Structures are given as C-alpha cells and as structure tokens.
Amino acid sequence: MMRLHAVYHRTASLLSLSVSALSPPPTTHSILSSLTPPVILRLCPLRRAVRSIKTASAAMTASRLSNLVPVNAVAGEDGGVGSNGAASSSTAASPTENEDDSVLGLGYCLPPPEIRDIVDAPPLPALSFSPHRDKILFLKRRALPPLAELARPEEKLAGIRIDGKCNTRSRMSFYTDIGIHQLMPDGTLGTEKELHGYPDGAKINFVTWSQDGRHLAFSVRVDEEENSSGKLTVWVADVETGKARPLFQSPDIYLNAVFDNYIWVDNSTLLVSTIPLSRGGLPNKPFVPTGPKIQSNEQKNVIQVRTFQDLLKDEYDEDLFDYYATTQLVLASLDGTVKEIGPPAVYTSLDPSPDGKYLMISSIHRPYSFIVPCGRFPKKVDLWTADGKFIRELCDLPLAEDIPIAFNSVRKGMRSINWRADKPSTLYWVETQDGGDAKVEVSPRDIIYTQPAEPLEGEQPAILHQLDLRYGGISWCDESLALVYESWYKTRRTRTWVISPGSKDASPRILFDRSSEDVYSDPGSPMLRRTPAATYVIAKVNKENDENTYVLLNGSGATPEGNIPFLDLFDINTGCKERIWQSDKEKYYETVVALMSDQKEGDLRLDQLKILTSKESKTENTQYHILSWPEKQACQITNFPHPYPQLASLQKEMIRYQRKDGVQLTATLYLPPGYDPSKDGPLPCLVWSYPGEFKSKDAAGQVRGSPNEFAGIGPTSPLLWLARRFTILSGPTIPIIGEGNEEANDSYVEQLVWSAEAAVEEVTRRGVAHPNKIAVGGHSYGAFMTANLLAHAPHLFRCGVARSGAYNRTLTPFGFQNEDRTLWEATNTYVEMSPFMSANKIKKPILLIHGEEDNNPGTLTMQSDRFFNALKGHGALCRLVILPFESHGYASRESIMHVLWETDRWLQKYCVSNTSDVKADIDASKQDVSKEATDSESKAAVASGGGGPEVSDFEHEGFYSMPSVD
C-alpha cells in the first residue's frame, strides 16, 4: 500500500515520535514524512485556463504546531484552508458599484479590515532539528496562494489529483528559503546561515536530512517560463557551508513525486523516483470511443464501496495514470554517480532496511478499477539488494474492490509490511484470519509474522504474536521488549501487549486494556529514541543504583479541569510509575515534543535527560524550550511574535454544563478583548462545532483540551469574529451516543438538539450571548449539523453558515462518517438524519458555501446544489456560494477572503440584524477590493480564472415554483 504522509499533532514527538497506546505507532516511513493531506483542485471546465502564473504561495495548516516538522522530513502537500500569512499578490475582482448586495455575481470581496489583517499576518517558519540535535532548520514560507495557483490544470485519476506540468500531486505547498541555526551548548541559537546556490524564486519541497546530519536533500521547482518545464529537480546542500547544488549533472532528470519521491540509502546515496527518460508524449485521447463503458458483476459478488471521487473512468484514464505515475528508480551518489535500477513501474513506496543492505519496493499494477482508488489496486512488494538486484517477491495482492465497509475491515493477505526498527534487516507483517471482514467472528483475528530478509532454504515465517482485535502497530525496543497494539472500533476497546521478540519462553502479557474513549485513563505513549541506523525504538532509561527497566510515557493528562501533560518514568515489569515532569496547570499549557538526548547509542541516563517542550498560554504564542535534568532547567530557544496582537487580550474560558439526559458537555467560550459584561451586556454569538460519536455517556462527558492553550486562529476560523465583537462558543461537544447494542445515529437528531439546547442555555444564562442573536455554523460534518439544527431546533438560532457539507444521506448509501450500515440496513436513520428531507422545515436564513472541486468522499458539490434547490423550492431564505477551483478545504486568498466576507455579511444581516451596517460593509469592501486591484498583472490572472464565486440567492421568503425538469 502506498505510503501516506502524516501530520503530527501535539501527542506526537517531533524527533522521537511518541507512540500512543491507543493507536498504531509510527512506521519508519511515517517518521520520515510530515505532509498535510492534499487538497487537490482541477480547472473548472466552464472557466478559461490561466495563461501564466507568476507568483505562488503555500497554504499551511492552522495547527498551533504547524511550524514543527519531524527530523527527516520537511515539506508536503497542503491539505486545508491555508495559514495566516502575508497578502498575496493576486487580487480580487471588484463588484459593480450599483450592484445590490442580494444579487448574483458580486465578484470576489474582502472582509472588514479587522478580519483581513489577521488573515494576512505573516506566517511563522517551520522548524526541523538535525539528527544530532545540534542544528535547527528554519523553513520559511509564504501565506495564502493566489487563485491563479489553484487554476492550474490537473488530472483526476484513481482517487488522486496530479499536476501534469510538474508531475506531482496537485497544489503542493512549498518553502521559499532555508535558514540554518547552530544550537549552542547553553540552549541559545547561533547566527542564521542561509542556504544558497539554488535559483531565485525557487519553491522548495521534501527537505530531508542525511543520516549523519551533514547534508540536506530537497526538491526545487521554479515558475514556468519559455525555457523551464516547471518540473521538480533534486538538490543537495552541505549543511556546514550552506552551499546547494543539483544532485544530477544532467538537466534532463526530473523527480516524479506522484507517489514516493526519494530516500537516503546511506549518508552519500539517494534512491530517487524519476520520470523515465524514455516516457515520450502524452497518450492520445481517442476522438471516437472504441465502445461503451461497461462494468459487470455477473458473478454476483457483494461489493460495497463508499462514494470515492476522482476515479478512473475509461481506458484512456488508465493510460494517463500510467503515464504520470510510472517511475524509473535511480541510485544517485553525491559524487555524481548515477545508476538506473529496476524496470519502470508505478512504484508507490521505497523502504531501505535499517542496515542499508536491502530495499523493500512496493508497486501497483493492472488490472485497475473504476470503483475504488489506487490504494486498492493490485499491489506487489519485492525485496531488492541496495544496488537494485532482485531477491524475492514478498507478495502480489489482487485488486481489492470487495473490502467490506464495516469498520476494522481490511485487505486480505499480507499487510503492514515493515522492517523491524531494532534489527538490521528483519521483516514483519500481519495477515488477517477473518478474510478482512470485521463482521466475521474468529479467534485469532490477526497474526503477526516475522522473517529475515533472506531466510534460509525452507525457513518459514515465524509467528510473533496473535491478536483477537484488529492489529494496530508495534513499538520496537530490543529482543527483550516490544509493545503490540490492537483495537476494535465497535466497542472502542484498545489493548497494549508486552512481548519479548527474542524469547519463545516469555509469555505475552497485557500492559493496558481500556476504552479508547476514556481519555482520563490514558497512560501516555512510550517515547522513542533515534538509533544510529535512523530508526526509532522505545527509549529505555537507567536510574542510578536501580537495575529495573524503565520507559518514558508521554501523556496528555486529561482531567476534569482540562489537559495537564506529563512525563512518567514507568517500570515496564511492575507497572509502577513516577511522575518526573508535569505542565504548569495554573497559567501555561506545556507539552513534551521530543527527546533531545537520544543521539547516543544505548539506554538513556535519567540525570542526563534532555527534552524539547512547547509552552503557551491563553494569550502567549507557542515557544519552544529545552528542559535538562537533573536541575530541570528550561532554556527558551524561540521567540516568535504574537501573530495577531490586536486579539492578544481576548478572554478564554473552558466551560462545563449538562444536557437534559444528564450527559456532561464542555465548550470553549471566547469573549472579545476588553469585553465588560456590565457595560457591554450580551453580545451576538457564533456557535461553531462538529458532532462526535461515543459508546458511553461517561466518556462523552470527559473534558478534552486545556483552558491554557493559545488561541490559534486559522484563515477561516470562527475566532476571527472576536474582532467583530462576537461571543464565540467554539467546539461545544455534540456527542451522539449509542451505548451497548444501540447505534448512535438512530437517535442522532434528538441528541443533536439536546446538546444545542444546553449550549445555548448556558451562554444566555451567563449573560454573554443575546438570546435572539445566536448563529450556528460548521464545516463538513459540522455543516450537516448546522442544517439539521436549523430544521429541528429553529427556536435556538437566528441563522446558520454551512460550509462544504453533505445534506442527503441517500447519496452516500454505503456508509458515511462513522456509520457503517448501508442505506438498506438503516433506511429510517439515513432519511431522518438528512436535512434535505426536512428542507420544508428550515425557515431561518442559511448560507451554503462549497468548493466547486470538492474531492472529499460524501461531500460532492452536488450536495449543496441539490439542498439549495430544495430550500428554494420551499421558500427558505438561503444563499449558495460555489468557489471555483476550491476543494473540500479552501486555499486561495481570493476564495478565503470572499468566504469571510460572505460569512460576515450573513452574520451582520441576519444575526446582528443591522442592515445599515451591512450596506456600509459592502461599500467598504468594494473600495478595498478596488484599491487592491491596481496591479494589472493580478487583474489579468483573476480575470482568466473567472470573475468570482458563483452565487445563488434566495433571500426573500416566499414560495418558489421549482421547474418541472431537473
């Protein structure tokens, strides 16, 4: 299976990557990558193509830790709504001066300056530490990309979107420059040294350290010009001098980054996925099809799949996919030596053994499928020597169209094939015993096998461990210790086993057996240390005059008062633990990010322990510190400015309340800077949330998060309306509970309304929200929630904002979100949950926003189109905004600014209910946009990409007669 790139959050260590006891540990390759999920857009067929793109900027995630990246991987494909950043050079079109605010075709508009200034704040750099922890990279980035960047043509093939010009995934983010800082012995940073030698205006991706930390590898692309292809080239840089140069002497060798890109095989050699030199031109699309498109199930197989998007459609798509995805692997040394290895193929992952002697190469091949994405195509895994000689085939898995939709269902055959992190070249993998069907009762359910890379003749794979739940990963340590994880979604059960891989006599034992929903009982995750082979294993710790075996458990520390992160010294044999560090719970929220004393081989000494922490408060931006034992002295190594000082004094409180069935609920309440309840009274309020499913009321009522966390504000965050003097109720828990054999969604609407009623009652009781000026909103499943609340709890809210939602569940008949029953198994549930079926009940104003190129399963753009027509057909006050080129998350500056303008206008007009202010805001927006449109080049780029979002309006209540033909 192709390697996916992970985004690491607070619970994952930057360098040694803690492994949760609740979830799979990171594989070697998840440690080597940190990419945001791709939001991949395609040129709308109804709009003209952009002729030239002169500038581009990267949309980065809004996570508070988005500026941290793992040691050996920097860069990636952006997955969301961008990050705070400098103003784009692209501009928005200006609406006609005499245009009324309710007509179609406003063009792109700008929100009020108090919102715009926050979104346009410069982004912070990303950080990456060297393998020896003696240097730090500051990877500099731009902010929101212009719409012209999204308008680039792309191919939608096999569930992925490809930029054919660059031969990469579509719309990758990038870095603009790299600065290198020495980490001094006293914890301070040395003078920055700029990486140099690459072209001006280079867009940098996939930055990785060599294992010895002496070199960096990265890709470079430049804006297309007459003599430039726009494709990616591989560069290397000497860390000491900062001098960069191309890896290949030939200018004709380009990177193929559709799947894997390159890896360090050793300190002087990279294995690179390149575009085959013999590839030739694009396949010709037949002018006349050779026949009809036919799919058949004459064998009457049961094949149920969710609503995947961007699938192959015909033989031409198959050829096009092969054209872009086929790779020639090349071994390239720093001395200039280049050697092609293996035949061209669609290689999806490249995995060197820890000792560098072997390569595990995964590829996919025909027959392809028109109903599932490429991750389920036939998959072949081979073992090669490091110089490219074939050794043996590990497996060749058939097309997997028939994986059941039930959660915990998996592919048949060998899966999760990896190298043991604690061995030079030993493989391990898992095989299901239930045929991959979670509904089949069998014991054991999964078996873990292990085998040397080159077994002796007749040597069979050895059984390492057997599991009755679904395998969830392994944290390796040595021959005496490894932790194996298993879990089962239906019951939320998770177990951690202690095994001794090198001893057949030692019986496995359960270390933790708990509910994954019970965050209060979470013991934490074992911290991992880096080995000389650049793998990660459980860090053992020695205490003076103590021969017991200790590991470090890094936990979030969930409590009824909020999260209080901790670090425990845990005796793996007795289960006894000693808390050696804990976050300040009064003012600060501090988390352990990584081990900084793991660069030496062997066990760690407690009195020499050194860790990296992140520290923040409600009003202080995240800074990074190095904490050293035994004194536990902390040294701050960053000094990032406050990203939006105008909101530095905002008020934040984590509140608790109860809904009518006794379930405890929580939310984060934000009040604008300087708010005085005695003088200001109740304010307009925006409630923004996202429902979640639970198996128990107790777990649903547990507090998650910390009252001391810094208020990170992304480009489309509801917290932006603090600048407009709104009360914000962020993330009020909306638990949908199905205890025992009950299914949560069978009472979805009832529980949804209970939770919303309790939230509204709490903010009005506190006097911070005006009971007649409360709006509700959400994105994706939160948009689904919003529409349902306006249909079934119209007494609570004045209006709603629903972004990129799904509203008709009959269009997702084989499961959605966490529902794994089909439409035919739970017809009433599907129908009753669908706000589309209750469109006649929605009487409050609803703003629908959707990306025209949404690629998320279940949230096709058609969902908003059909829902808007249903609302309009019943006279509802509604507005639909379709954003050209945007996917499930919005990325371009023009689109994001317009979304903010639409949302602000909606809230002012239908929540605050002051139409004169709305008219003034519209006029101001027109003036601001006109001012920004003085750049003629930007005007041309926007004009060629379309004049603005498509807007459909029905803001006058009354019956609307639907046309007889759809």
N, C-alpha and C positions, 0 to 999 in steps of 0.2 A: 504494500500500500504506500502511496506516495507520502512523503514527509510533509507534515503540516507545520507551519511556523506559529509558535505560541506567543502569546502576550502575557508577560509576567506581572502579577499584581503584588500587593503587599505581602501576601503569605509566602511568596517565592523569593528565595535568596538570589541576589544579583550575581554572586560569584560561585557560591557553593550550593545554591538552589535547594532549599528545604523540600522535603517530600512529605506531603500530607498523609496522615494516617487514614484520611477519608477517601483519598483519590490516588490514581496511579502516580508513581514517581516519574520524574522526567527521564526520558531516554538520553543517551549520549547526544542524540541529534536535537532533542528539544532544548538541551543546554546550549547547543551551538547556534541557536537561532532565536530571534525575537522580532517577529514580524506581525504587524497588525493585520487583521483579516482584510482581504481585498474588497474594496467597493469598486466594482468594475462597470464602466458605463460604455454605452455604444452610441454612435451618431444616430440621431433620430432620422428616419427616412423622409420625414416631411420637412426637414430643415437643411439648408445648404451647408456643405462642408466648409470648415475653416481652412483658408488657403495657407496661412502661415501662423506659426506660434512662436513669438519672440521671447516670451518670458513664461516661467512656470514655477510654482511653489508647492510645497508639500503640505498636505493635511495630516496633522498628527493627532493622536488620541488625546482626550482631555483628562486622562487619569492623572492624579497627582504625582504618580511615579513614572509618567511617560518619558521623563528625561533620564531614566536609568535603563541600561541595556546590559545583557549578560556579557561576560568577558570575551567570548569568542564570536560574538555576532552583533553587528550593528547594521541596521537598515531594514527596509521591508516595504511591504505594500500596505498602503493605508486602508483602514477599514471603516472609517467613520466620518464624523462631521467636522473634522479639522481641529485645529487648536488655536488658542489665542495667538495672534501674530500681526506683523506689520501689514499695512494696507497694500493690497495687490495693485499692480499697475493696470490691471483690467478695470474697466469702468462699467457702470450700468447705464442703460438707455433711459432717457428722460420721458416721462409721460406727457401727453399733450396738456397744455396749461388749462384749457377749458374743460378738461375731462372730469366728469363726476366720479366720486370715489366708489360708486357701486357698479360701474360699467366694466365690460371686459377689456383686456389688453392694456393694463396700466404700464406695462414695461417693468423693468427692474427698479425697485425703490429702495431707499435707505431708511433704516430705523432712526429714531431720535439720537442725537449726538451722545447722550449719556449711556446708551447701549452700544452704539457703534465704537466708541472709544475703548470700551472694554474688550470687544472682539478683536480690535485692531492692535491691541497691546503686543509688543514684541515677544516672541516665544523664547523660552529658556533652552539652552543646549542640552543634548543628551550626553550621558556620561558612560564611559567604558573603562574598566580597570584592566591593567596588563596581567598576564598570568602570574607574575611575581609580585603583584600588588605595589610596584614601585613607580608606576606611571598611570596617569589618567588621561583619556581622550575626552576633549570637549567637542562634540559633533554639532556643528552649527546648522540651523535650519531656518527656512522661511516659514511663512504662515499660510494662509488660505490661498489655494491656487486660483487662477482666473478661470472663468468659464471656458475660455478657449482651450485650456488644457483638457477639459472633460470632453470637448467636442471632437477630439481625435477619433478617427475611425477605429473600430475594434471588431474582432471576430468573437462571436459567442459560440463556443464549441465544447461539447462534452462536459458541461457544467462549469466551465471556466471562461474568462474573458481575456483575450490576447490582443496586445498592441502589436500589430503585424510589422509596423515600421521599425520598432525596437526589438521585436522578437522576445518580449517579456509579458508578464501579466500586465493587464491594463492599469494605468494610473498609479504607478509606484510613487511613493514619497521619496524624498532624497535629502541629502545633506549638501550644504554649499561649501563648507570648509571644515578642516580638522585641525584643532589645536592640541598640542601635547604638553602636559604638565608633569614635572617630576614631583612625586610625593616625598617630601622631606622627612627625615627621621623624627622631627618634632611635630609632624602631622600637618604642617603648612604646605602650600603648593608653591612650586618654583615658577619662574617666569615662563609664560606661554611660548612655545615654539610652533610656528605654523608649518603644516605640511605644505610642500611646494613642488612645482615641477609639472603638475597636470594643467590642462587647458583652462583658461579663464572661462567662467560661467559653467564649469563642469557640474554635473549632477551626480552625486556620489551615492553608491548603494553597497550593501553587502560587505561592510567593513569587518574583517576578521583578523585576529592576532595569530601569528605563528606560535607553535607550542612553546618555544623558548622566549617569546616576547620581543624578539629582535626585529621582526618585520610585520608589516601590515599588508593585507591584500584587500583590494576594493575594486568596484567597477566604476567606470566613468562613461557618461553619455553627454553629448552636447546638443544644443538646438540644431535642428536640421538646416543646412544651407545647401548651396548648389553642390559643394564637394564633400558633403557629410551625409552619411547614411542614417544617423540617429541611433545606430545600434550600440550595444554596450561593449566596451573593451575592458580587459582586466589589467590592473595596475598593481605594483608592489612598491612599498616605501621602506626605507631604512629608518627605524624609529629614532636612532641616535642623531642622525643628521637631518631628518625630516625630508630628505630628497625622495621624490617619487619618480617612477619610470614605468613604461608599459612592460607587461610580463612577456608578451610575444614581440619578437622583432618584426614579424610580418604584419603589415597593416590590414590584412585580409581575414584575420582570425577574430571572430566575434563571439561573444558569450550568448548562449541560449539559456535564458532564465525563465522559461515557461514552467519548468519543474525545479530540480535541484540546479545549483549554479557551479560552485567549486568548493573543494575542501583541501586542507593541508594534509598531505600524506605523511610528511615529516617536516623538519624545520627548513628544508630547502626545496621541496617539491609540492606542487599543487596538482590535483586532478580536476580538470576543468570540463564542463559541458559546453561544447562549441557548436556553432552552426556548421553543418557539413559543407566543405568547400565545393563538393560536387552536387549541391542541392538543386541548382537550376532555378527556373522561374516558377511562379505560382501555377497550380493546376488550373486548367481551363474549365470554366463552368459551362456545361452543355447548354446551347441555346434552346434546344428542344429536349425535354426529359426522355430518357430511354424507356420509361414505363411508369406506372403508378407507384405511389409509395405504399408499401404493404407491410403490415405487421400481422403475425399469426400466432394463435395459441391452440393449434389443433390437437396438441397433446393434453389439453385441459389442465395445465399446470396452474397452481394458485400463486399468482404473482401480484403482490400489493406494494405499491410504492407511493411515497408522498409526492407533493407537487413540485418536483425538481424543475429548475429553469435552465435555460441556455443549453439544452440537449442537442445532440446531433440530429439532423433531420433527414439526411439522404446520403447517397454515396459521395457526392461532391463534398459535403461537410466532413465525411470520413477522410477523404484525401487531403482536405485543407488542414484538418487536425494533425495528420501525419506530417504534413509539410512543415508546420510551425513547431511541433513537439519533438520531431526526430533530432537526435543529438549524436555528435561524434565526440567520444571521450578522448581527452588529450592529457598526457602527463607532461607537465612543463616545469623545468627546474630554473632556479634563479640565475644559473649560469647561461641560460639561453637554450638549453637542450629541449627539444620538443619531440614527443613520440605519440602517435595515434595508437589507441588500444581498443580492441573490440570492434565489432561492426557497428554502423549507425543503427540506432534503435530509439524507441521512446523510453529513455531512462528516467526514472522518477526519483531515485534516491541513491546516494553514494555513501557507503559506510566503511571506513577503514577499521581494521582491527586495532585494539589498543597498542599492540607491538609494531604496527605498521607493516606487517608481512602480508596481509590479506586485504582484499576488497570484497565487500558484500554489495552486489549491484542489483537493484530492483528495476524492472521494466514492465510496461504494459503492452499488449499486442492485440491484434484482431482475433476473433470477431468482436466488433464494438457493439454498442447498444444504443437504441433510440429512446430508451425509457429510464435509464439510470446514468449518472455522471461517471467520469473516468475513474474515480476511486473504486468502482466496482467492475471495471473492465478486467479481462483475463490478466493475471499478474504472474510474472516469472521472477524468481530470486536465484541468482547464481553466485558462486564463490570463485573469485579470481585471485591470483597472486598480485602483489603490489605492482608488478610490472606488466600486468594485463593478461597473463596466461590463464586460460580457463581450467578450473579444478573440478568442479562438480555443480550439478543443479540441485538446489535445496528444495524447490517446489515449483510447480506450474499450476496455478489455481485457475479454474474455469470462470467464465462470466458469472457474476453474482447478482442476477436480477431478482432472485427469489428470497432475499433476506427478509424474514418476517418483520412487520412494523412494530411488534411488541418490543418495549424497552428491554435492553440487555440481550437482544438478539444480535448474532454476529455472523461473520462469514465462515463457511466450512473450511476445514483444512488448517494448515499451519498459519498462524498469525502472530503479530508482535514479535517478529524475529529480530533479535538483537545480539550484540556482543556483551559478555559479562564484563562489567566495569573493573572487576578485581582480578581478571585473568588476562594473559597476553592475547589469547586467540581462542576463546571458547564461546560457542553459540548457545542461545537458549530461545525457546519459543513456547507457544501454547497451542493446544488443539482442543476444540470443543467435543464433548461427548453427547450433546443433545441435538446434533445436526444443525446447530446455530439457532434453534428455535427456543426462545425463553419460556414458551408455554409447555414445553416437554419436561416432565418430572424425571430426573435421573440423578444418580449419585455414582461417581463424582460427575460434576458438570464440566469442569475444565481440568486438563492435566498439563503440567509444565514439564518440558523435556530439556535436556542439555546434552551437548556433544562437542568434541573438539572439532576445529576447523577441518582437519584431515584425520578422520578416525582410522583406526587400524582395520584391516580387512575383516569383515564380518562383525565389526563392533556396532552394536545397535544404540540408538539414543537412550540415555538413562532418564528415568522418571525422577524429577527433582521434588515435586510436590503435587498433591491432588486437592481440588477445591470443590465445594458444593455450591458456592455462589459464583458470580462471574469474576474472572481474573481482572485485577486492576493494576498490576505492575509489581516491580521488585526494586528495593533499595539494597544494593550490594555493599558488603563491607570486606569480608575475607572468608576463608574456608570455615571459620567458626561462627560466622554471623551473617545473616541476610534477613530482611523483612519482606514478607509477601503480603499483598493486599488483595482483598476480594470484597465485592459489594453486590447488593440486589436492590434495584430501584423500587420495586413494588412495595417492599417492606421498609425501605430506607436503612437496611441493615448493612453495616460495614465491619469488617474484621481485619486485624493485622496479626500475621503469624510470625513467630521467630523460628527460623530453621538454621541448621548447621550444614551448609552445602558439602563440606568435605567429610562429614561423618555419617555413615549409614546407621550407626547405633543410636545417635541422638534423635529423640522423637520430636517432631514439630509441636509447638505449643502456641496457644492463642495469647497474644500480648494485650490486645484491645478488642472488645466486642461491644459495639454500641450502635446507636442510631445516628446516621449522618446528619439528621436534622437537629440533634441535641448539641448545640454549639457550646453550651455550658460545660459539657463533659469532654470536650475536645482536648486530648492530652498534648497536642502540638505535633510538629513534624521533625524528624531527625535532620540535623544539619549535615551537609555533605562537604567533604574536603576534596580539593583537586589533587590528582595523582600526577607523577611525572609523565605519565602517558596521556595526560589531558583528559582523563575520565574523572568521574566524581563518585566517591564512595562515602559511606557513613563515617563521620569523624568520631573516632574513639578518643576519650580524654583520660589522662592519668592524673590522679590526685596524689600528693606527696604522702608516702607511707601507707598507701592503700592499693591493693592489688585487684580490686574489683573492676569490672568492665562498665565504663560509663559512656553514655552518648549525650548529645545536646538536643533537647526538644525545644523547638521554637514555636510558640503558640500565640494565637490572637488574644487569648484571655478574655473570652466573652463572659460578662457578668450582668446581673440586673441593672447595674449602674453604667453599663457600656463596656467596650473592649479595653482591657488593660494588658497589653502584650507582655510576654515573659520569656525568659530563657531558663530552662531547668536542666540540672545535671541529673541524669536518670540512670539508675543501676539496672541494666538490661536483664539481670538474673533475678534480682529480688523485687524489682518494681518500686523500690524506694527512690524518692527524688528530693532534690534540694534546689530551691529557687535561688539562682545566683545573680539574676537581674530581673528587674521589672520596671515598666514605664511609670513615670510620674502620672498619677491619676487626677491630680488637682487642676493642673493647668495645661499640661502638654500631652500629646499623643506621640509616642516614640516606638518604633518597631525595629527589630533586628533584620537587616537586609542581607548581610553576608559575613562569612568568616574572612578575616584579613590575615590570619596567622597560619594558613594552611599550605603555604608554598613549600614547606619542608616535608620530606617523606617521613612516615611513621605516625605514631599517636601524638596528639596534642597535649601539651602540659597546661594544666589549669592556670598556673601562675604566669604563663606567657600568652594567655588567650588575648586575642585582639579581634574586635568585631566592628562592622560598619553598621551604623544606625541612621534612620531618618527621624527627624524631630520637627514637630509642628504644633501649632495651637490654633484656636479659632480664628485668630487674626494674624498669625505669623506664618509666612510661607515655609514650605518644607526646606530644611537644610540638612546636610549630611555631616555626621560626626564619626570619629574613630574612637572607640572605647577600649582601653587597655587594662588588663589585670596585672598585678593584684590590687593596685590602687583604685581601679575603675575610673581613671581619669579620662575625661572626654575632651577631644580636640575637634573643633568645628573646621571642616575643610571647604565648605562652600559658603557663599554669601549672596544668594540670589535675591534680587529686589522683589518687593511686593508687586505682583502682576497687575493689580488694579487698586491703587491706593485710595481711589475715591470710595471704595467699599471696605476699606480697612477696618472701620469701626462698626461693621454690621453686627447685629445681635443674633446669636445662635443658641438654641436650646433643644435638647433631646427630650421629648415629652412622651408620657405614657397615659393611656386611657383604656376603656373597656367597651366592647360592643355588647349587644343585648343578650348574646348566648354565653357571655362570660369570658370570651377569649380576650386576652390582653393584647393590646395593639401599641405600636410605637410609631413615631414620626419625628422628623427634624423640623423645627419651627425656626424660620428666619424672619427677622424684622429689619427694616432699613436703618442705615446709620442715623443716629440722632433721634430715633423714634421715642417719643414720650407719650405713654398711654393716657396720661391725664390731660395733655394738651392736644394730642393728635387724634385720640379716640380710635374707633375701629377703622381699619383700612380695607380697601379692596384686597381680595385674597385669591391666589392661584394655587390650586391643589394639583400636584403632578406625581403620578405613581405608576406602578406596574404590578399586576397580581402575581402571586406565587402559590404553588400547591404544597400541601402538607398532609402528613398522615396522623398527626396528633395535635390537639389543642395546646398542650403544654409547649411543644416545640414551636408552634406558630406564635406563641406569645413571648418567646425569648427575645431579648434585646440584641440587636446586631449593629455594629458600628460604635463610634466613640463621639461623645459630645465635644471633645477637644480637637477633632480633625479640622484641618484647614478647609475652608470653603472653596474648593476648586470649581471654577466656573468655565465651562466649555462654550463654544461658539453658539450653541442652540440651547443652553441651559436655562431652565426656568428661573434660576437665581439672577439672571440678567434683569428681571423685573423688580428686583430690590432697588435698582437705580431709578425706577419709575414709581417708587413709594408703594409697592405692593407688599403685603404679607405673603410669604411663600411657605406652604406646607409641603415639604419635599419628602418623597418616599414613604408616605403613610402606609403601613403594612396592610395589604389586602389579601389575607390568607384565605385560600379556598381549600377546605379541609375535608378529607374523606377517610374517616377512621375505620379500622378493621377492614371488612369486605366492602365498605361503601366506596363509591367512586366520587371524587371531589367535585367533578364537573356536573354531576346530577343535581346539585343544589348551587350551581355557580351564581346565578342571578340573585338568589336570596342572600347568600353570603356576601356578595359584592355590595349590595345595598346596605346590609348591616354595617359593614366596615366604613362605607362612605358616610352613613348617618352618624356614626360615632366620631369620625374625624371632624365633620362639620360642626357637630355639637360641641366638641372640645375647643375649637378655635373661636367659636362665638361665645362660649362660656368664659373664656379668658379675656374677652373684650378686644382682641387684636384683629378680628375679621368682622366686617359688616355682614350681617346675615343675608342681605339682599344683593351683595356684591361679591359672590364667590364663583369662580370659574374652575373648571376641571380640564386637565389635559394629559396627554401621554403619547408615546411613540411606539409603534409596532403593536405588541400585545397591550400596551398602555392606551393606544388609540382604540383598540377593540373595547377595552374597559370604559373609555370615555363615552363612546357611542351607546353602550349598554346603560350607563348611568343616566344619560340624558333621556333614554327611553323608559327606564324603570324607576328612576328617582328624580323626576323633574322638579320636585319641590326643593331640592338641595342646591341647585346650581343655576346661575343666570345664563351661562353659555359654555361651550366646550371647544377645545382645539385638539384635533386628532391627526397625527402625522403617520403616514406610511402604514396604515392598519389593514386588517382583514376583517370583513364585516359579514360575509356569507359563508358559513362553515360547510355548506353543501358543495362549495368549490374546492374544499380540501377533504375529500371523502375518506382518505386512508390515514387519518390522524393529523393532529396539529398540536403545536406547543407540547404539553406533557400528556396529551390524550392519545392513547394507543388503541382505542377501539375504533372500528370503522363506522361510517355513517349508517350502515345497515345493521350494525350491532347496537347502536345507541342513537337511533333516529331522533327521538324526542330531545335528547341532550343537544345534538347538533342544531336542531331547529330552535330550541328555546334559548340557546346561547347566542344565536346570530342576531345582532341588532338589525340586520337587513330585514328580518322577518317582523321586526317591530318598528319599521320606519314610520308607520302611521301614528305611532305614539310619541314621536320626537317633535316637540313643539318649541324647544329652546334653540337659540342660534348655535349652529355647529360649523366650524371651519375645518375643512378637509384639505390636507396637503399630502402630496405623493410625488416621489421621483418617477419620471417617465420611464426610466430604465431599471426599475426595481428588480433585483436578482435574488431576493430572499424567498426561500420556499414558503408558499402560502400567502404572501402579501403582493400578489400581482397588482400592477397598476389598475387593472380592470376592477379590482375590489372597490376602489374609491369611485371609479366611473359609475359602476352599477349602483352603488349605495347613494351617490348624489342624485342619480335619476329617480331612484325610489323615493328619496326625501322630497325632491322637487314635485314628484307626482302626487304627493300628499300635502303640498303647500307649506312645507317646512322652510324656515329661514336658514339658508345654507349657502356656502361658498366653497368651490373646489379649485385648488391651485395645483397645477401639474408642472413640475420643474423639469425643463429639458435637460437631458444628458445625466440627470442625477439618479443614483441608485437608492438602496434602502436607507443609507445614511447620506446626508447632504454634505458636499465637499467644497464647491466653488464659493468664492467670496460673493459673487453676484447672487447666487441662489440663497446662501445663508443670510445675507443682509435682507433679501426680499422676504424670506420666511419670518425673520424678526419683525420686519415692517408689517407684514400681514397679521402676525400674532398680536403685535402691539395695537394695531388699529382695531382688531376684533375685541381685544380686552377693553380698550378705552371706550369703544362704541356700545358694547353690549354688556359689559360688566360695570365699568365706571359710569356709563350712561351719560356722557357729556359730549354731545355731538359737535359743539362748537370747538372744543379742544381737538377732536378728531380732524375736523376740517383744517385747523391750524397746523396739525402734524403733517397732513398730506401736503399742504402748501410748502412747508419747510422741507419735506422730503424731496419735492420736486426741485427746489432751489439747490439742495445739497447734491442731488444727482447731476443736475445741470453743471454745477461747478466742477464735479469730478470728471465730466465728460469732455473736458478741454483737450485731453490727449487724443489726437486724431487717430493714432495707430490703435489705441484701445477701442475707440469707437468702431473702427473697421472690424476688429476681431469680434466684438459683440454682435455687430450687425450681421456678420457672416454666420454667426452661431445662432441667430434667432433674436427677436426683439424683446423677449422676456418670457416669463412663465405663462402657460395657458391658464386663464382664469374663467371659471364658470360661476355665475352669480344667480342666486335666487333669494334676495334679501327682502322681498316684500311678501308677507304671509298671505296666503290665499290659495285656492285650488288651481292646480296646473294640470291641464289635459295632456296626458302622455301621447305621443304619436302612436299610431297603430302598428307601425313596423319598427322593430328594433334596429 
